[in-house]
Amino acid sequence: MVFSYRALFIDVGQGAFKIEEFLPPEVLGPIDLGVKLHFEKYESWRYPVFSEKNVVVLGKGPFAGGRLFGTHRLVAVFRSPESQGLHVSTMGGAAYKFMRCGVDAVVVEGRSESPTVLLVEGDGENVRVHFEHLDPDELEKVYSGYGEKKGVYALTKYLADRYSEFISKNKARIIAVGPAAVKTIEGSIFSVDIDPEKKDFVPGAEDLAARGGGGSVLFRAHGVVALVVGGNFDPSKGFPKLSDIKFLDELSKKVLGKSYSEAVLGAVVKYRFDESMGTGGTFGVNYPHYKDLIPMFGFSSMYLTKEERMKLHSMIMEHFWKPFNDEVFVKSRSWSTCGEPCPAACKKVWRGKKVDYEPFNGLGPMVGVFKFELSAELVDLVDALGFDAIEIGHVVSWLMEAIEKGLLKPEELGLDKKPFFDARNFDLEKSLVNAEVVKKLVEGLVKQENEILKLIAEKGLRAAAKELDKKFSDRVNKLGIKFEDLAVYTPYGEEGYMTPNYYWTPGMVAPLFVLGRYWTNYTPTFMEPEDFAKASLTRAFKEYLVDNAGVCRFHRRWAEKLLPHLYKEILGVDVDLDEHAKKIYKRIAEYNKKAGVVPKFWEGMKSRDVVVSMASEMKVESWIGKFSKDPWGAAQEWWTRFWNKVNEILGL
């Protein structure tokens, strides 16, 4: 069988659909397809972000359906309303049922004037799409509560009940958006696996393609609130080696020097259970591993002394990490998968709630909440509303610090109390007040309760900061602080931006074309800018290859080495993957240039100081001297040299 990548194009406005096939080496996976379509067919850079030309590609990798673990991620490609450039976001496990529809990707185009649910089913030969419409008032009512659930959880349960026969027949997976996608630019794409017998959610088997605002594009550009995708197709039939464990073992021994199962288990130790640390998963491992390098209080922890940071870290370990670890690793083994069979069992479930590092840090230490139970409630709220928890952690901590510094007053944000955001004078009980503030601000963003929250919801953090500089120019001038000085983001073009994942490292704010993901060197270190640029792009290319193959990055240690052989031996595709990765990344860069959203130099003090402070932390004396003498000038030098190296490597 000859490998081709099959895409189902669904025109929501016309109620029509068709299938097209794309051949290697041009298209090896969903990212390649998304880049090709946005660049060539739709030329989406020419149009507003919420134009129907901003198609959303939802696709699986070519290795789904066999015996390869971690190969069932669902990948979303779209033009981000935040960065305003091409963006990639992924969710775990969803492709395990999505693949049954018989196509590799769904491309959502056109626009429906009413909220639309797309029911997709197939058997490998024929694919059918049913267009269902919801009344806007009905959607609002469902979001406000269906049974005991709210938000995107309520919508998912409502659809599970309404289309139970379709879901049962096709073993389908629901992919949906929440109120945040309707009301803001920060909406995520959400999916949770459903137990067909209990007709309820599988604890822990939930995930979000959250970064970049893909859910907002799905709804605001196309009017789609959900897709229900499944069928009776077995994708492994055309490529028998996908299910041949003997072949996989022999290939693994040849390339990695160990059996496939040994390679997998060795690669996912951190995410399953690290005996040396007595914990596992990103939440369990990151806090004892990174210790005081964890970003806290809107990244302001980077200004604290080592001793001050370790005091906060001790608070985290005792009141934030320990309650989780005791329940999930000591008292029980409450582990799950994302919805596909996988030995990593990386989903650590606390009282029914999946716990990962970044959402909990974003709605925990990042916003001055150091009690685990309070953070769990906030993460549940943010997930239910369908927000990107990482972005919300940045937005809310930025507003809380603006109050602390005197740029804003609590009542201007609809608050009746002031948060405690002084890291040097913080105690555990202040978490209670901060949690109340966070809850009020998060809900206010969706309700657009006041002028400032409405501004942020509609335009995002960066554009809002600039408008607030003007609105409160008297305070800005008096305090000598701009609103941009309190936020951490990389600017793109005139209004685009991307906030970093929660790692204190220059790689998360450096001038790269795709950020907000791990397409960079995200280790907490400092290098000469040329070296850092080279390391960051090398990592970006590898991460792209894993994402494009639909492979979970938790499996990257074996997958990166095996991928060239898998394409060749299983699919019959012989391609230089490193060159292919460079080509696609360059294509993304060229797209973003056409869209006018190339990286720009940092606009605020805190974004700059992510780099400056790491030079100090790593004791790089040559740069410490430069930054001390002229912080902005030296930062401009580091940024420019990094940027020049990126362009040199890409041949731009």
Secondary structure, 3 states (H helix, E strand, C coil): CCCCEEEEEEECCCCEEEEEEECCCCCCCHHHHHHHHHHHHCCHHHCCCCCCCCCEEEECCCCCCCCCCCCCCEEEEEECCCCCCEEEEEECCCHHHHHHHCCCEEEEECCCCCCEEEEEEECCCCEEEEEEECCHHHHHHHHHCECCECHHHHHHHHHHHHCHHHHHHHCCEEEECCHHHHHCCCECEEEEEEECCCCEEEEEEEEEECCCCHHHHHHHCCCEEEEEEEECCCCCCCCHHHHCHHHHHHHHHHHHCCCHHHHHHHHCHHHHCECCCCECHHHHHHHHHHHHHCCCCCCHHHHCCHHHHHHHHHHHHHHHHHHHHHHHHHCCCCEECCCCCCCCCCEEEECCEEECHHHHHHCCHHHCCCCHHHHHHHHHHHHHHCECHHHHHHHHHHHHHHHHHCCCCHHHHCCCCCCCCCHHHCCCCHHHHHHHHHHHHHHHHHHCCCHHHHHHHHHCHHHHHHHHHHHCHHHHHHHCCCHHHHCCCEEECCCEEECCCCCCCHHHCCCCCCCCCCCCCCCCCCCCHHHHHHHHHHHHHHHHHHHHCCCCHHHHHHHHHHHHHHHHHHHCCCCCHHHHHHHHHHHHHHHHHHCCCCECCCCCHHHHHHHHHHHHHCCCHHHHHHHHHCHHHHHHHHHHHHHHHHHHHHCC
